[in-house]
């Protein structure tokens, strides 16, 4: 097979040098930190004076030699690393002494995301992270490449992948020409064919972070630490509380950096989510691969009417995302109910009810027995005294909806009948005494816990049989919405009803 191989950007050779200096800086920081902890700054000063200027110059010369050797090794590795797009998939070859050739078939691709680190942003470069159905073992990374090449490659790969899954002939386009025509359309502006449906404003993002439980606990810990430092005979008792404050601040900084400037676009191949302050992320979510949705509201957000929406994507191996699966599945970090309902309409082709608006009103604001929901019994108040009235389950023709009204947060979880793998009933000793039980819908690699607790035991068994039957029927019908059907349903409406951008999001027009 004659493949047309393409090399990555020459900026890729800088990675080795940057990693070397990062290692040296980290080691110096560790040594200095140890001297501070041992209260031996005088010893450190004495060692530096004994080393002398000549030794320091030798150390710098050694670093320079190591940098040259690292650069030469990186250059050799760069020349031996290349990728190619062919009719049977993506090919990646690498290695100098030990050669390695990887192939990823087009119909195995789930998503193609563009990421940018700090150095990559300086040089306007990016990396393509290709997620496959095989999980982390089959993930492929291509980079560094210019942003124009990243955008052109991502669009071409998603189009070819969709055609391969649909059984259509695979035609590899000239992505390099496409990169020259489109340019590096990265950042605030949408790419060609994309429509903005959500934007997270800076003011709302900061306010939401301040109104979070971790920030509240951090402030309480800070106040207690200050009081103990002033009043206690020994201020050492306040040290653990200061660590709690530092942890809360670090968590807030990480969240702000991760979700800074979040924008969601509707593209021909699915939802396109872009965010990031230091490292920029661009994730593509094919709607047909979404298996479950959770919308939840922390207790401090209720006053503002804000919600967060996250999804569970098929075979996305979310647990590998640096131990934070929730962050990588979030579509709307902070949004109004209108934002969330609009995104649910984009992702869910049919709620299976006659009046979707009335059903959503029951889901978000209902309590007790309603037209579609079967509530938790009064006995469940012993386990959840604040939110038991809102706890309920609804099974429609297409989805299962679990409503939870806990004190710390309220949530609405939606699961497609055809996507759960198994059903599980659990019952603890206290639940058994009160005639209660919990039902779980087990998903594949789910970052979302799909469980409804403390329901009536007889009713939950009936619901389990009903859900099992509905899942079997939906899987037999195989009516999952294809990408082509999704385009036909969503994109024409967006052309007729554009969104108006505001400071803290994007609001729908009055005609909606």
Buried (B, 14 or more C-beta within 10 A) or exposed (E): EEEEEBEBBEBBBBBBBEEBEEEBEEEEEEEEEEBEEEEEEEEBEEEEEEEEEEEEEEEEEEEEEBBEEBBEEBBEBBEBBBBBBBEEBBBBBBEEEEEEEEBBBBBBBBBBBBBBBEEBBEBBBBBBBBBBBBBEEBBBEBBBBBBBBBBBBBBBBBBBBBBBBEEEEBEBEEBBEBBEEBEBBBEEEBBEEBBBBBBBBEEBBBBBBEBBEBBBBBEBBBEBBBEBBEEEEEBEEBEEBBEBBEBBBEBBEEBBEBBBBBBBBBBBBBBBBBBBBEBBBBBBBBBBBBBBBBBBBBBBBEEBEBBBBBBBBBBBBBBBBEEBBEBBBBBBBBBBBBBBBBBBBBBBBEBBBEEBEBBBBBBBEBBEEBEBBBBBBEBBBBBBEEBBBBBBBBBBEBBBBBBBBBEEBBBBBBBBBBBBEEBEBEBBEEBEEBBBBBBBBEBEBBBBEBBBBBBBBEBBBEBBEEBBEBBEEBBEEEBBBBBEBBBEBBBEEBEEEEBEEEEBBBBBEEEE
